[in-house]
Amino acid sequence: MPVHAGDSNAALERVGDIVDELSHPLFIIANDDDRHRPEVRMVIERLAALIKANSGLLCGETGG
C-alpha cells in the first residue's frame, strides 16, 4: 500500500520501515510537440509543484 494512503488512515498502523528498493524516481512525460503549448506547460508545472509540495507525504516522511 502506498505510504500516503496508509498513513492518512487512522485505522492502519505502519509496522515496518519503508522499503528503499521499491522507491523510484518520478518523471513527468510529455510529447515533444505538445510540451511547449501553454496549456500543457501549465499542467506540467502545476503537477510538478504539487508533487514537490507534498513530497514528504508521498515518500512517507510525514503522516497524512
Secondary structure, DSSP 4 states (H G I P E B T S, - for coil): --HHHHHT-TT----S---GGG---------TTTTTSHHHHHHHHHHHHHHHHTHHHHHTSS--
